[in-house]
Amino acid sequence: SLEETLQDTLLPPVILERIISQKIINLYNYFHCWFSEEFLNSFFTDFELTHRYQPTPLDTLTSALEQKIGIELMPYIQKWYKDKEHPFFKIRDVRFLCQTSGNKKTWKIHFKIKNSGKTGGSIATLITNSGPLKKAFFWLEPEESKEIKLSYSGKWSPNFFIIYMGITSNIPDRYDFRLIDPKITNDLETGVFYCPPAIFESPSDEIIVDNEDPGFSLHEPPQRKTIATLKQKKEKYVFDFHHPSSHWLKLIKTNAYGDSLRSVYLKSPGEGLSWAKWETTIPSNGTYEIFTHYTQQAEVGGHSNLLPDNTLHFQIGQGEKQKKIELFFESEINSMESKWVSLGEFYLQQGKTYVILTDKGMNPPNGIPVVADAIKWVR
């Protein structure tokens, strides 16, 4: 909590400053959920002029704002100061749409969101192209779910949509979506709408194993592990990737699969001696379509996908049976999406099965990184 943070005399100043900054942003976003930018700017400008050059308790600020709006804010301020819980957001079905009326185009972004945390939380959304940002703010109580429909009327199509979640259980705390290929829509609605909570639950006919799940494992040649051990290397998360790595590296990516934590493992291409493995148990005999969550490699570390070959090498196995699958992305080269891509349909028996992605790639060790994210089985 902020209360405990301010009482901790051993906390490094840089950490203290970071926590206070994030809490202030959260408070700022909360106010914007209920009041316009113009109103808040006017209020804070006037308040600063009347309290210039004097220490001002938070109670004084809160009372002045309450008198202005006629709403009691202190219960939330006290919770904001003492709360140890964080919101946890699940986001689904982000869609980029275009509505045309004559020569006028209106760009729309629809998405569904649920707060699965134990405390309320706010999000800030930003739509941008080369021009100014369009901001919007929304509040979600614990277990509340909403469908949000935004519009953007600009001369040019927007190219980015950002959802910022502030202090949250989500890692990272913001999701970035590259906006390409809008679908035509006749839906003129904008605003906040009811969304059934069941949308955020996994369908009963599918199994997903993410790189953060117990069924995921990494394998490297023994000598590579020995060298890493001698150097006392420890696994850690990184938020950017600039240089090829000969060992699997965990990277936080906003376009990866996941709810609370969006990450992938990646490494520079090799000779197929290292691999990632996803294992699960099939509940009953039948035909299953297997998908890989393809996290676009052109977004990883500034690497270009403009190469003549972009092939991923998979192995589907159960018992002593194994089938090799090569996934070639020639038609996908310029796409910036991350998506579920089918590896094919396979008859699987009840029991354990696995999918392997090897590090075999073009131009080792400096080619496009091999990215391991999530695997899905659908009956």
C-alpha positions, 0 to 999 in steps of 0.5 A: 500500500501507499501508506506502508511505502511512505513508512518504509525508511529503508526503501531506495529513493528511486523505488519510492519515487516510482511507486508514488508516481504510479499511485498518482497516475492511478488517482489521475485516471480514476478522476478522469473516469468521472470528469472531463479533461477540461473540468479537471484542468480548470479545477487544478489550475484554480486550486494551484493558484489559491494554494501556491507556495504552501504545503497542502494536505490531501484532505484539503484538495479532496474537500475542495473537489467534493464541494465542486462536484457534490460527490463524496470522494474521501472513501475512495481516497482512503482506499487508494491510500491503504489498499494492498490489492490490485485489479487484474484485467482480462481482455478479449476480442480487440477489433479494428473496424471502419464505418463509411458514410459517403466520403466520411470514414469513422474508425472504430475499436471494440474490445471486451474487458473484465476485472478479475481482481479483488479491488476496483481499477481504472484503465486508460485507452489511447488511439493514435496515428501521427496526430494527437492522441484520443484518450478515454478512461473507464472504471471496472469494479471487481468481477465486472465485465464490459464491452467498450466501443470507441470511435475515431474520426480523423483524416487518416486511419489510426495505427496504434491502440493502447490500453494502460492499466496502471498498478495492476497484476497484469505484466506488462501494465499496458497492451499495445495493438497495431491497427491494420486491415480494418473490417467494414462494419455497420455498427454505429454504437459507441460507449460501454455495454454489458458483456457476459462474464462467460466470454472470459472463460476457456471453452470446454473443448480446448486445452491451452498450454502457455510458456508460463504453465507447468506443461511447458519446458525448454531443452538445450545441449548439456554443454550450453547449460554447463556454461550458463551454470559456470557463469551463474546466469539466472533467468530473468524477464526482459522488456526489449530484445536487441541482440541475438541470444544463443540460449532461450531468453524470456521476453515480456511482449504485449502481443504474446498470449496470456492474461496476468503475464504475457511473455514468450521465450526466444533465441537466435536460430540454431541447428535444431539442437535446442527446443521448446516443448508443450505437454498435456493430457488428452481427455478422450480419443478423437480428432484435434486441431492443434494451433500455435500462438504465432507472435510476429517476429518482426515485432521482436528486437527490430528484426525484419521479416523480409527474408525469403524463408520464415519457417518454424519446425514443429514435431507432434508426438504421442507415445512412440509416434511423431510427425514433423510439421513445417510452418511456412509464413510467406503470405504472412511476412508483412502482417504485424498480427499475433494470432493462432495458426493451425498446425493441422488436424490429428487423431489423438488417443486419450493420454499424454501428448506433446508439441515440440518447436526446435530452434532450427532456422535460417542463417544461424545464429543471426537470423530471425529469432525462434519464438515459443509462446503457447499451443492450443488443442481443439476437439 
